[in-house]
Amino acid sequence: AGMAGMTAAAYLSRENFDVLLLEKNDKTGGLVNTFNANGFSFDTGPRALINSGIVRPILKELGIDSKKGLPNATQLAQGFAKIESPEKRCTVIFIVTSIIVIAILPYVTSWISRVYGFRTAQIRTKWIMLTLFSLGALAFWSGSEAVLPAYIVGMVLAGSAARDEVWIHRLRTLTVGFLTPFYFLRAGTLVSLPALLAAPLIFLVLLGAKVASKIFGLYPFIGLFRKEKNERWYYTLLMSTGLTFGTISAIYGFTHGIVTQEQYSFLVAAVIASAVVPTLIAGIAFLPKHLLPQPAASGKEAVEENGSGLSEEG
């Protein structure tokens, strides 16, 4: 009588089936429970569900009053069964599943790396790809964007993955060379070029507003850490780019009928240009060359510097 069993029982009961739900323990709930030991309370399920900030909005969606305390599994199952829209049910399942997977992902990945990292060919890469494709399929099934959980997974694993340069290189090759092009090809095929050509001023206004707002917020803050002019502008322009969440939002809005294809075209074009234009300007006009590593002098140059080729000792 955990979450899955109680939810299934709620569905069957609503369809007028006689349901007998069994539980071997003294209370229902499965992983959604708490036990006491030595004067301390312990959750049997992931605490991340409570601390993530997403549970209470879900409870509100389910019609459960969270002010009276966190609900037990029975209340959650009953509330979930009250959601009439299949799309909302799918969204709730996607959010809850993603929170659980992302919460335990660093620990599982670390365990796999420690136990199987040097026994099976590319086991870590295969594990990450399995996670990305699974969460992506779940996101697509729920009506969300498949790249969103992949982006969050990348942030969660950034700390542990950065310690292995070989693995980082392999993941970068897979994502940049294989996965990313499909995402941006899809985003690009939905753009209407006639709409962009018919009103280029709208595109320029959106691009200018997006870049200017980011520069306005970043430049003073970066100035606290970078005093040299080129450094300040270089880091400001690079950090003012925005691509991932901008395209995610635009695609979601278009595929769900929130914006028209013309509006989508302007949004995506402005987002992509806001990633390209500041990067080009930063590299051309504000590259902090004094921070670049200086190449070692060749043998010929060293001889010329010493004049006749003799050493300082003669």
N, C-alpha and C positions, 0 to 999 in steps of 0.2 A: 504494500500500500504506500508506495512512494509517489513522486510527482507524476511519473508516466502512468502508473496503474490507476491513480485517482483521477487523472484527467480522462483516461479511457473510460473509466466507470461513469464519470459525469456525462460524457457523450452518449454512452449506451443508455443511461438512465433517462436522458432527455428524449431518446427515441423510443421510450416506453418498454425497454427491455428490463427484465428482472436481473439485477446484478448482485452477486455475492463477492465482496472484496475481503480478502484475508490478509492478516498481518501477524507475523510470528513474534514481533516485539510487543511491549506493553503500550506502545503509542504509535500512531501513524506518522508518516512524513518522509521516511527514507533518509536521504541526505539532508533534507531540510529539517534539521532537528538540533537539539542541544543536549549535552550531558554534563553532569557535575562530577568533579573528582578533586579531592583534597581542598575543597573550598573554592575551586575555580570552575568557571563555565567554559565549555569548549563547543564550537560549532562542528557538526559532522559534515557540513558542506563547505564550499569555498566562501570565505569571508568577503571575498572581492565583490560578490553579488550585492552585499549590503553597502560597502564603502564606495562603490563605483559611481554613485549618484544617478543610476538609471532605474533602480528598483522602485522608488516612490512614484515616478511618472508612470511606470507600468502598473503599479497598484491603482493609481488614479484611473488609468484606462480600463482596468478590470472592475472599477466601482467598489474598491475596498478602502475603508477608512484607515489610513496608516497612522493617524494620530493616536489610535488606541493600542499601538504597538505593532510590531511586525506580525503578519498573519502566519498561521500554520499552513501545512500543505493542503488541508481540506479547503480552506478559504481560497487559496491560490487556484486550486483546480476548479472550484465553483466559479470563481471570477473569470478564469480563462474560458470556461464553457459558455459564459454569457456574451463573449465577443461574437457578434453576428457576422462581421465582415471577415471573410477568409483572408483578405490581404492583411488586415491588422493582426490576425493570428499568426500569419507567416512572419510578419515583422517582429512580433514578440519573441517567437521561437528563434529567429535569427539573432536578435540582440542578446538574449539570454545565453544561447549557445556560444556566441562569439566572446562574451565576457568570460565564460568558463574556460574556453580553449586558450584565450590570450593570457588569462591569469596563470594557467599551469604550463604554458608553452616554454618559458625560459628554463623551468626546472626539468621538464621532460627532455628538452633539447640538450641540456647539460648532461643529463644521465645517459642519453644515447651517445653523446660524444665521448663520455668517459668509458663506457662499457664496450661500445661497438665501433668507435671512431676509427680504429686502425685494424679492424677485422673484416669489415665488409666494404666493398668498393662504394665510395661516395654515399655512405648511409645518411650522413647529416644533410647533404643536399637533397637526397630523395625524400627525407622526412619533411624538410621545409617545403618542397614542391607539393607533397601530398597535402600538407596543411593549407597551403595557398589555394590549391585547386578545390579542396573540400569547402573551405570558407567562401571561396568565390562562387562555387555552385550553389551554396546555401544562400548567399547574398542575391544571386540572380533569381533563385526560386522565390525569394521573399519580395522581389521587386526593387531591390536596392542595386548598387553598383558593385561589381565583383572586385574592383581595384581598391575599394575602401578598406576591407579587412586586411588586404595585402600591405597597404600603407601603414596600418597600425601594427601589424606583425613586424614590419621592418623597424619601427621605432622601438618596440619592446625588445627585440633581439640585438639592437645596435651595440649595446655595451658588451655583451658576451661575444658577439661575432667579431668585433673589432680586434680582439686579441689574436685572431688567426688570419693572417694576411692572405694565405692561400685560399682559404674558404671564402673570404670576402671577394677575392678576384673571381672565383668560380661563380658565386652568386651574382656578381655584377655582370658577368658575361651572359648568364642565363636570362637575367631580367632585362638588361638593356638590349641584348641581341635577339631575344626570343619573345618575351612577354610584352614588354613596353610597346613595340611597334604595332602589335595587334590592337592595343587599347587606343592609341592615337590614330590608327587607320580608321577604326570605327568612329571615333569622334570627328575625323575629317570628312568622312563620307556623308555625314548628316548636315554639313554646312552648305548653305545656298550661296554660291558665288554671285548670281544676279542680285540678290538682296544686298550684299556687301558693295557691289559696284554701283548700285542705285543710290546709296546714301553713305558715302565714305566719311562724311563729317560726323555721323553718329559713332562710327568706329573710332575715329580720332578722339572724340570727346570721352568715350568710355576708357580708351587706353590712357589718355592723359590723366583722367580722374583716378584710375586705379594706381598708376605709378606714382603720381603726386602724393596721394594719401599715404602710401607706404613710406616714401622718402620723408615726408613731414614727420612721421612717427619714429623713423629709424635714425635719421641723421643726428638729432641731439643726443640720443642714447649711445650711439656708437662713438660720438665725440668724447664720451667719458672714458673710453678705453683706447681710442686711437687719436692722437693729437696732430699727426702729420696730415696735410690736406689731401694728398692722393690716397692715403690709406683710408681716411674717413669716407671719401666718395666711392672708393673701390668697394669697400665692404657694404656700404649703404646700397649701392646699385645692385650688387649681387644678392643681397638679402631682400631687396624689394621685388624680386621676381616671384611669381606665383603661378603654378601650373596644375598641380594635382587636384587640390580641392576645388579649384575654379572649374576645371573640366568635369569633375564628378558632379558638382552642383548643376552645371548647365545640362549635362546629359540626363540627369535625373529629372530636371524640370521639363525637358522636351519629351522624354519617353512617358512621362506621367501627365502630359497635357497642361502643364503649368505655364509654359511659354510656347510660343509659336516657333516654326522653323526659322523665320526671319530673325526673331529675337535671339534664338539659340545661336545663329550664325554670328551675330554681332558679339555676343558674350564670349563664345569660344575664340573668335579671332582676336578679341581684345586680351583674353587670358594668355594665348600663345604669344602674341606680340609683346606682352608685358614680361615674358620670360626671355625673349630673344633680344629686344632692343636695349634694355638696361645692361645685359651681359656684354653686348657689343660695345656699348659706350664705355663701360668700365674697363674692358680690355684694351681699347684703343686710346682713350684719353686719360685714364687714371691708374694705369697699371703701376703699382709700387715696385719699381725695378730694384730699388735698394734692398728689398726683402728677398729677391731671387738669389739662389746660390750662384756664386761666381765660378766660371769654368777654370780648371787648373791650367796653368801656363804650359804650353808644349815645350819640347826640348829645344827647338829652334828659337822660340821666343826667349827662353832662359839664356841661351848663348848670346843673343843680341843684347840682352839687358846687361850682361857682364862685359860687353865691349869686345875684346879680342877672343873671348872664349875661355880665358884663364879664370881660375877660381880666385876668390878674394885673398887667399893665401899666396897667390903668385903663380 
